[in-house]
């Protein structure tokens, strides 16, 4: 008798599922006056389910932002586009 153990991909949280449609899209987010993060939403932080990984314009640099912040940013952009 052979037993197969399959390792499935980690289950996405509800927020991650909502945010996944924005993967690889550009983001420009102002942290505070004079400090802007510009890059691409490249995925989810493997160490924290509620953080998004942002690939900065310089390919070697990455940072994380709260996933809810990223989601609000993209949903706000969609709302702005729908109004124009």
VOLO-652622 format. One line per field, with one value per atom (N, C-alpha, C, O, CB): residue number from 1; x, y, z; residue in one letter; atom name. Coordinates in steps of 0.02 Angstrom, whole numbers, plus 50000, padded with zeros to 5 digits. Glycine has a CB too. Layout:
i NUM;... .
c1 X;... .
c2 Y;... .
c3 Z;... .
aa A;... .
at CA;... .
% end
This chain:
i 1;1;1;1;1;2;2;2;2;2;3;3;3;3;3;4;4;4;4;4;5;5;5;5;5;6;6;6;6;6;7;7;7;7;7;8;8;8;8;8;9;9;9;9;9;10;10;10;10;10;11;11;11;11;11;12;12;12;12;12;13;13;13;13;13;14;14;14;14;14;15;15;15;15;15;16;16;16;16;16;17;17;17;17;17;18;18;18;18;18;19;19;19;19;19;20;20;20;20;20;21;21;21;21;21;22;22;22;22;22;23;23;23;23;23;24;24;24;24;24;25;25;25;25;25;26;26;26;26;26;27;27;27;27;27;28;28;28;28;28;29;29;29;29;29;30;30;30;30;30;31;31;31;31;31;32;32;32;32;32;33;33;33;33;33;34;34;34;34;34;35;35;35;35;35;36;36;36;36;36;37;37;37;37;37;38;38;38;38;38;39;39;39;39;39;40;40;40;40;40;41;41;41;41;41;42;42;42;42;42;43;43;43;43;43;44;44;44;44;44;45;45;45;45;45;46;46;46;46;46;47;47;47;47;47;48;48;48;48;48;49;49;49;49;49;50;50;50;50;50;51;51;51;51;51;52;52;52;52;52;53;53;53;53;53;54;54;54;54;54;55;55;55;55;55;56;56;56;56;56;57;57;57;57;57;58;58;58;58;58;59;59;59;59;59;60;60;60;60;60;61;61;61;61;61;62;62;62;62;62;63;63;63;63;63;64;64;64;64;64;65;65;65;65;65;66;66;66;66;66;67;67;67;67;67;68;68;68;68;68;69;69;69;69;69;70;70;70;70;70;71;71;71;71;71;72;72;72;72;72;73;73;73;73;73;74;74;74;74;74;75;75;75;75;75;76;76;76;76;76;77;77;77;77;77;78;78;78;78;78;79;79;79;79;79;80;80;80;80;80;81;81;81;81;81;82;82;82;82;82;83;83;83;83;83;84;84;84;84;84 .
c1 50042;50000;50044;50090;49952;50031;50070;50030;49971;50089;50064;50031;50060;50121;50040;50017;50039;50024;49967;50005;50075;50065;50076;50130;50114;50025;50032;50037;49999;49972;50084;50092;50058;50081;50168;50004;49970;49999;50031;49893;49986;50008;49972;49915;49995;50003;49969;49904;49900;50015;49854;49790;49796;49827;49735;49766;49767;49712;49658;49758;49726;49675;49627;49641;49707;49572;49524;49555;49543;49465;49595;49628;49677;49681;49664;49714;49762;49726;49750;49805;49669;49631;49608;49612;49570;49583;49561;49619;49611;49529;49677;49735;49769;49804;49785;49761;49799;49786;49829;49782;49729;49716;49758;49761;49642;49791;49833;49907;49949;49821;49924;49994;50027;49996;50000;50089;50129;50105;50126;50131;50062;50041;50082;50106;49965;50092;50132;50095;50034;50150;50134;50107;50153;50214;50099;50123;50159;50123;50069;50163;50154;50121;50162;50221;50109;50130;50165;50160;50106;50136;50217;50220;50209;50169;50286;50247;50243;50268;50296;50286;50257;50280;50353;50397;50269;50366;50434;50460;50516;50479;50421;50443;50390;50336;50455;50408;50362;50393;50452;50346;50352;50373;50345;50284;50348;50389;50367;50395;50454;50391;50352;50374;50314;50264;50409;50321;50269;50250;50293;50292;50185;50160;50180;50151;50082;50228;50255;50233;50247;50329;50198;50174;50162;50154;50224;50159;50143;50204;50242;50084;50213;50269;50260;50210;50273;50308;50302;50306;50286;50356;50331;50338;50280;50275;50401;50235;50179;50121;50126;50200;50066;50010;49977;49940;49959;49989;49954;49999;49986;49924;50054;50099;50109;50113;50166;50115;50127;50199;50227;50078;50229;50298;50294;50259;50336;50332;50337;50407;50456;50319;50412;50476;50489;50453;50476;50541;50556;50582;50599;50608;50585;50609;50680;50696;50608;50722;50788;50777;50755;50838;50791;50774;50800;50772;50801;50853;50882;50844;50852;50954;50802;50769;50696;50659;50772;50678;50609;50591;50634;50599;50527;50502;50433;50407;50498;50405;50337;50294;50317;50337;50231;50180;50123;50115;50155;50083;50024;49980;49968;49984;49957;49916;49854;49833;49897;49823;49763;49778;49737;49733;49837;49858;49862;49838;49926;49893;49900;49832;49818;49946;49790;49723;49682;49650;49686;49685;49649;49675;49637;49656;49741;49771;49742;49717;49848;49745;49722;49647;49624;49743;49609;49537;49518;49470;49501;49556;49545;49561;49525;49587;49614;49632;49577;49559;49700;49550;49496;49435;49403;49477;49419;49361;49371;49325;49350;49432;49447;49440;49414;49519;49462;49457;49384;49365;49497;49343;49273;49235;49186;49241;49258;49224;49243;49206;49240;49300;49320;49292;49305;49394 .
c2 49941;50000;50062;50069;50000;50106;50167;50226;50234;50180;50266;50325;50387;50395;50327;50429;50492;50549;50558;50503;50587;50647;50706;50714;50649;50745;50803;50866;50876;50808;50907;50971;51023;51037;50989;51049;51100;51168;51179;51098;51213;51282;51309;51289;51327;51355;51383;51416;51448;51433;51409;51441;51516;51540;51412;51552;51625;51648;51618;51657;51701;51731;51770;51780;51778;51791;51831;51894;51911;51849;51929;51990;51974;52011;52026;51920;51901;51884;51902;51841;51850;51834;51898;51904;51790;51946;52010;52047;52076;52054;52044;52082;52048;52081;52092;51982;51945;51970;51962;51871;52000;52025;52087;52107;52042;52115;52175;52157;52202;52225;52093;52072;52101;52103;51996;52122;52149;52217;52239;52101;52250;52317;52368;52356;52328;52426;52479;52513;52520;52532;52532;52568;52626;52620;52520;52682;52741;52764;52792;52798;52753;52764;52812;52801;52698;52865;52913;52892;52891;52984;52873;52854;52914;52913;52820;52967;53030;53083;53067;53028;53147;53199;53191;53186;53269;53190;53184;53113;53102;53222;53063;52993;52952;52937;52964;52933;52896;52829;52825;52936;52777;52710;52700;52706;52653;52686;52672;52605;52591;52728;52563;52497;52457;52485;52460;52391;52345;52299;52276;52305;52286;52238;52169;52144;52244;52137;52074;52011;51956;52077;52018;51958;51971;52027;51903;51915;51918;51898;51854;51871;51932;51918;51848;51835;51973;51803;51735;51734;51684;51690;51787;51789;51823;51821;51824;51854;51889;51892;51923;51961;51859;51852;51919;51924;51804;51969;52033;52087;52146;52057;52066;52114;52096;52038;52117;52148;52140;52158;52204;52184;52123;52137;52185;52172;52071;52239;52288;52285;52296;52360;52269;52268;52340;52367;52218;52370;52440;52447;52398;52468;52508;52523;52496;52471;52598;52501;52470;52396;52377;52503;52353;52282;52247;52197;52247;52273;52240;52256;52221;52260;52307;52329;52306;52310;52404;52282;52263;52293;52305;52185;52303;52324;52292;52261;52403;52300;52275;52331;52378;52215;52326;52372;52329;52272;52421;52357;52320;52302;52344;52361;52241;52218;52261;52275;52145;52281;52322;52390;52416;52333;52417;52480;52472;52514;52504;52418;52404;52393;52419;52342;52355;52342;52407;52419;52292;52449;52513;52557;52590;52550;52556;52596;52574;52616;52587;52509;52486;52493;52510;52414;52479;52486;52560;52576;52456;52605;52676;52698;52740;52716;52671;52686;52662;52698;52653;52602;52577;52622;52637;52505;52645;52689;52755;52780;52704;52782;52844;52835;52879;52868;52777;52764;52756;52776;52700;52726;52715;52782;52788;52669;52830;52895;52939;52986;52931;52925;52969;52946;52978;52974 .
c3 50000;50000;50000;50041;50061;49955;49949;49977;49963;49875;50017;50045;50012;50009;50122;49989;49958;50005;50027;49889;50020;50060;50014;49985;50122;50007;49962;50004;50052;49913;49986;50019;49974;49919;50032;49999;49959;49974;50026;49972;49929;49940;50001;50015;49877;50037;50095;50075;50022;50132;50116;50102;50110;50157;50148;50064;50068;50116;50118;49999;50152;50194;50149;50090;50249;50177;50138;50109;50051;50181;50150;50126;50070;50021;50183;50078;50026;49961;49907;50049;49966;49905;49871;49810;49922;49911;49882;49849;49796;49936;49881;49856;49798;49759;49912;49790;49740;49668;49625;49744;49655;49587;49571;49513;49579;49621;49610;49607;49601;49666;49610;49606;49543;49490;49607;49550;49495;49470;49416;49439;49507;49487;49525;49580;49502;49492;49521;49579;49579;49468;49629;49687;49703;49700;49749;49720;49743;49806;49802;49688;49863;49927;49970;49981;49964;49993;50036;50109;50138;50026;50138;50208;50253;50299;50224;50238;50275;50227;50175;50342;50243;50197;50178;50222;50228;50114;50089;50084;50061;50133;50105;50101;50064;50090;50172;50003;49959;49942;49926;49895;49946;49924;49854;49843;49973;49806;49737;49717;49725;49688;49689;49667;49642;49619;49723;49647;49625;49681;49719;49563;49687;49737;49711;49662;49748;49744;49717;49754;49731;49717;49809;49843;49917;49940;49835;49953;50024;50065;50046;50040;50121;50166;50196;50230;50222;50185;50212;50289;50319;50183;50319;50391;50427;50488;50409;50389;50420;50370;50318;50441;50387;50340;50324;50275;50367;50365;50354;50325;50333;50418;50290;50259;50186;50167;50296;50145;50073;50057;50088;50031;50010;49989;49929;49881;49970;49935;49881;49853;49888;49906;49788;49753;49731;49689;49692;49758;49743;49672;49639;49793;49648;49581;49570;49516;49567;49622;49620;49633;49688;49673;49585;49589;49652;49672;49529;49682;49740;49805;49855;49748;49804;49865;49869;49820;49871;49928;49942;50010;50052;49942;50019;50084;50093;50047;50090;50152;50163;50188;50221;50213;50172;50196;50224;50204;50139;50269;50291;50231;50187;50343;50229;50173;50164;50108;50183;50219;50215;50182;50145;50285;50195;50164;50088;50050;50192;50066;49995;49963;49909;49983;49996;49970;49965;49914;50016;50017;50014;49958;49924;50081;49947;49893;49826;49788;49893;49811;49745;49737;49683;49734;49789;49783;49775;49740;49845;49806;49797;49726;49698;49846;49697;49628;49581;49534;49609;49594;49552;49557;49506;49573;49618;49627;49589;49558;49702;49593;49557;49482;49447;49574;49456;49384;49363;49308;49365;49406;49391;49388;49351;49443;49427;49428;49369;49353;49492;49336;49281;49215;49164;49277 .
aa X;X;X;X;X;X;X;X;X;X;X;X;X;X;X;X;X;X;X;X;X;X;X;X;X;X;X;X;X;X;X;X;X;X;X;X;X;X;X;X;X;X;X;X;X;X;X;X;X;X;X;X;X;X;X;X;X;X;X;X;X;X;X;X;X;X;X;X;X;X;X;X;X;X;X;X;X;X;X;X;X;X;X;X;X;X;X;X;X;X;X;X;X;X;X;X;X;X;X;X;X;X;X;X;X;X;X;X;X;X;X;X;X;X;X;X;X;X;X;X;X;X;X;X;X;X;X;X;X;X;X;X;X;X;X;X;X;X;X;X;X;X;X;X;X;X;X;X;X;X;X;X;X;X;X;X;X;X;X;X;X;X;X;X;X;X;X;X;X;X;X;X;X;X;X;X;X;X;X;X;X;X;X;X;X;X;X;X;X;X;X;X;X;X;X;X;X;X;X;X;X;X;X;X;X;X;X;X;X;X;X;X;X;X;X;X;X;X;X;X;X;X;X;X;X;X;X;X;X;X;X;X;X;X;X;X;X;X;X;X;X;X;X;X;X;X;X;X;X;X;X;X;X;X;X;X;X;X;X;X;X;X;X;X;X;X;X;X;X;X;X;X;X;X;X;X;X;X;X;X;X;X;X;X;X;X;X;X;X;X;X;X;X;X;X;X;X;X;X;X;X;X;X;X;X;X;X;X;X;X;X;X;X;X;X;X;X;X;X;X;X;X;X;X;X;X;X;X;X;X;X;X;X;X;X;X;X;X;X;X;X;X;X;X;X;X;X;X;X;X;X;X;X;X;X;X;X;X;X;X;X;X;X;X;X;X;X;X;X;X;X;X;X;X;X;X;X;X;X;X;X;X;X;X;X;X;X;X;X;X;X;X;X;X;X;X;X;X;X;X;X;X;X;X;X;X;X;X;X;X;X;X;X;X;X;X;X;X;X;X .
at N;CA;C;O;CB;N;CA;C;O;CB;N;CA;C;O;CB;N;CA;C;O;CB;N;CA;C;O;CB;N;CA;C;O;CB;N;CA;C;O;CB;N;CA;C;O;CB;N;CA;C;O;CB;N;CA;C;O;CB;N;CA;C;O;CB;N;CA;C;O;CB;N;CA;C;O;CB;N;CA;C;O;CB;N;CA;C;O;CB;N;CA;C;O;CB;N;CA;C;O;CB;N;CA;C;O;CB;N;CA;C;O;CB;N;CA;C;O;CB;N;CA;C;O;CB;N;CA;C;O;CB;N;CA;C;O;CB;N;CA;C;O;CB;N;CA;C;O;CB;N;CA;C;O;CB;N;CA;C;O;CB;N;CA;C;O;CB;N;CA;C;O;CB;N;CA;C;O;CB;N;CA;C;O;CB;N;CA;C;O;CB;N;CA;C;O;CB;N;CA;C;O;CB;N;CA;C;O;CB;N;CA;C;O;CB;N;CA;C;O;CB;N;CA;C;O;CB;N;CA;C;O;CB;N;CA;C;O;CB;N;CA;C;O;CB;N;CA;C;O;CB;N;CA;C;O;CB;N;CA;C;O;CB;N;CA;C;O;CB;N;CA;C;O;CB;N;CA;C;O;CB;N;CA;C;O;CB;N;CA;C;O;CB;N;CA;C;O;CB;N;CA;C;O;CB;N;CA;C;O;CB;N;CA;C;O;CB;N;CA;C;O;CB;N;CA;C;O;CB;N;CA;C;O;CB;N;CA;C;O;CB;N;CA;C;O;CB;N;CA;C;O;CB;N;CA;C;O;CB;N;CA;C;O;CB;N;CA;C;O;CB;N;CA;C;O;CB;N;CA;C;O;CB;N;CA;C;O;CB;N;CA;C;O;CB;N;CA;C;O;CB;N;CA;C;O;CB;N;CA;C;O;CB;N;CA;C;O;CB;N;CA;C;O;CB;N;CA;C;O;CB;N;CA;C;O;CB;N;CA;C;O;CB;N;CA;C;O;CB;N;CA;C;O;CB;N;CA;C;O;CB;N;CA;C;O;CB;N;CA;C;O;CB;N;CA;C;O;CB;N;CA;C;O;CB;N;CA;C;O;CB;N;CA;C;O;CB;N;CA;C;O;CB .
% end
